[in-house]
Amino acid sequence: YGLPNSPDLINLDSLDGVVAIAGPCVDDRGNPNTIIDMNHSPGAWTGSPTADIANCDSNVYMTIDLGDYYLITGVTIWHYYGNDRAYCAQKIATSTSGSFTGEELVVYDTGTDYGPPESPDGNSFSFSATFARYVRHWCGRSTSNAGVHFMEIDVYGVASSVDIISLDQLVGVSAIAGPGVD
């Protein structure tokens, strides 16, 4: 933030009440929360959410519900990294409502291209701090096979939750119409 007393950033997944939700066509293998269990080792792929995608024109997603509103500054994503591979059709977005129907803030998008190579360190994406409750990650097939392997998603931000208020409800706030507005 550039402030002398900037708050410490943490992995918000470690807070109570955080849950993962598998999107349509994702096999969460009965436990979607394996994507936030802090285990991204290659051997964990057999219990991690997965899907098969034929090409890079489509993808599937996992959503992290932080359970409250937080100031979010970045995400680290792990897919299967047991061999040299990259995944296509990736996107990361944040949302306050969880709808992801146009209100979201897209912070990363490969289109139909492949993202960076997978690694044991994951792929980290930092962005300008934004308030949100939900983080969604879309992903397509890999360069190795049609499988999408969601291993881990870590969401980083400030540990203190925030209250969202409607500014027009504050005392003294008024709206002034511009030219041509009745």
C-alpha positions in Angstrom: 0.0 0.0 0.0 3.0 2.3 0.4 2.0 3.2 3.9 4.6 3.2 6.8 2.4 0.8 8.7 1.0 -1.4 5.9 -1.0 -4.4 7.2 0.4 -7.9 7.0 -0.9 -10.1 4.3 -1.9 -13.7 5.0 -3.3 -16.7 3.2 -7.0 -16.0 3.7 -7.7 -19.7 3.0 -6.4 -20.5 6.5 -9.3 -18.5 8.2 -12.4 -20.2 9.6 -15.4 -20.3 7.4 -13.6 -20.5 4.0 -15.1 -23.0 1.6 -14.5 -24.2 -2.0 -17.3 -24.7 -4.5 -16.8 -26.8 -7.6 -18.4 -25.5 -10.8 -20.5 -27.5 -13.2 -18.7 -30.5 -14.8 -16.0 -30.5 -12.1 -15.6 -33.8 -10.2 -14.8 -32.6 -6.7 -14.4 -36.2 -5.7 -16.7 -35.6 -2.7 -14.5 -32.9 -1.1 -14.1 -29.6 -3.0 -12.1 -28.2 0.0 -9.1 -30.2 -1.0 -8.3 -27.2 -3.2 -7.7 -25.2 0.0 -6.1 -27.9 2.2 -2.6 -26.6 1.8 -1.5 -29.8 0.0 -0.5 -29.3 -3.6 1.9 -32.2 -4.0 1.7 -34.1 -7.3 0.5 -37.2 -5.4 -2.6 -35.4 -4.2 -4.1 -35.1 -7.7 -6.1 -38.3 -7.1 -8.2 -36.6 -4.5 -8.3 -33.1 -6.0 -11.1 -31.6 -8.1 -10.7 -32.5 -11.8 -12.4 -32.4 -15.2 -11.7 -33.3 -18.8 -11.6 -30.6 -21.4 -11.3 -31.4 -25.1 -9.7 -28.2 -26.2 -8.7 -24.6 -25.2 -12.1 -23.1 -26.3 -13.7 -24.2 -23.0 -12.9 -24.4 -19.3 -14.3 -25.3 -15.9 -14.0 -23.4 -12.6 -13.6 -23.6 -8.8 -14.8 -20.8 -6.5 -13.4 -19.9 -3.2 -15.9 -18.3 -0.7 -14.0 -16.5 1.9 -17.1 -16.2 4.1 -16.7 -12.5 4.5 -15.4 -9.4 2.6 -11.6 -8.9 2.6 -9.0 -6.7 1.0 -7.5 -9.2 -1.5 -4.1 -8.6 -3.2 -3.1 -11.8 -4.9 -3.7 -15.5 -5.6 -1.3 -18.4 -6.1 -2.6 -21.3 -8.2 -1.3 -24.9 -8.3 -2.3 -27.4 -11.0 -0.6 -30.7 -11.4 3.1 -30.1 -11.8 4.5 -33.7 -11.7 5.8 -33.3 -15.3 6.4 -30.4 -17.7 3.0 -28.9 -18.5 1.0 -25.8 -18.8 -2.8 -25.2 -18.7 -4.9 -23.1 -21.2 -8.1 -21.0 -20.9 -7.2 -19.7 -17.5 -8.9 -16.8 -15.8 -9.0 -15.4 -12.2 -11.6 -13.0 -11.0 -12.9 -11.6 -7.7 -16.5 -10.7 -6.8 -18.4 -9.3 -3.9 -21.6 -11.1 -4.9 -20.4 -14.4 -6.2 -22.5 -14.1 -9.3 -19.6 -13.6 -11.8 -22.1 -12.2 -14.4 -20.3 -9.0 -15.2 -19.8 -7.5 -11.7 -16.6 -9.3 -11.2 -13.0 -7.9 -11.5 -11.0 -10.1 -13.9 -7.3 -10.0 -12.7 -5.9 -12.6 -15.0 -7.0 -14.0 -18.3 -5.1 -16.1 -20.9 -8.0 -16.3 -23.3 -7.6 -19.6 -25.2 -3.8 -19.5 -24.8 -1.7 -21.5 -22.3 -0.6 -19.9 -19.0 2.9 -20.2 -17.5 4.5 -23.7 -16.9 3.4 -25.4 -13.7 5.9 -25.6 -10.8 6.2 -26.7 -7.2 6.0 -23.0 -6.2 2.7 -22.5 -8.1 2.0 -19.5 -10.2 1.5 -16.3 -8.3 -0.7 -13.4 -9.5 -0.6 -10.1 -7.7 -3.0 -7.3 -8.4 -4.1 -4.0 -7.0 -5.9 -4.5 -3.7 -9.6 -5.0 -4.1 -12.5 -5.8 -1.7 -14.2 -9.2 -2.4 -15.6 -12.2 -0.8 -15.3 -14.7 -3.8 -12.4 -15.7 -6.0 -13.0 -17.9 -9.0 -10.4 -19.6 -11.1 -11.3 -21.1 -14.6 -9.0 -23.5 -16.3 -8.8 -25.6 -19.4 -6.8 -28.7 -20.5 -3.0 -29.1 -20.1 -0.3 -29.6 -22.7 0.0 -33.2 -21.4 -3.7 -34.4 -21.6 -7.3 -33.3 -21.4 -7.3 -33.3 -17.6 -7.7 -30.2 -15.5 -6.2 -30.8 -12.1 -7.1 -28.1 -9.5 -4.5 -28.8 -6.8 -4.5 -25.6 -4.6 -5.7 -22.0 -4.6 -4.3 -19.7 -2.0 -5.9 -16.2 -1.7 -3.8 -13.5 -0.1 -5.0 -10.3 1.6 -5.5 -8.5 4.9 -6.9 -10.7 7.7 -9.4 -8.1 8.9 -12.8 -8.4 7.3 -14.5 -5.2 6.2 -18.0 -3.9 6.3 -19.5 -3.0 2.9 -21.8 0.0 3.1 -23.9 1.9 0.6 -22.3 5.4 0.4 -25.7 7.0 -0.5 -26.9 6.1 2.9 -24.3 8.3 4.7 -25.5 11.5 6.3 -24.8 14.5 4.1 -24.4 12.6 0.8 -26.2 14.1 -2.1 -26.4 13.5 -5.8 -26.2 16.2 -8.5 -27.5 15.4 -11.9 -25.3 16.4 -14.9 -26.4 18.4 -17.9 -29.4 16.9 -19.7 -30.5 14.8 -16.8 -33.9 15.5 -15.3 
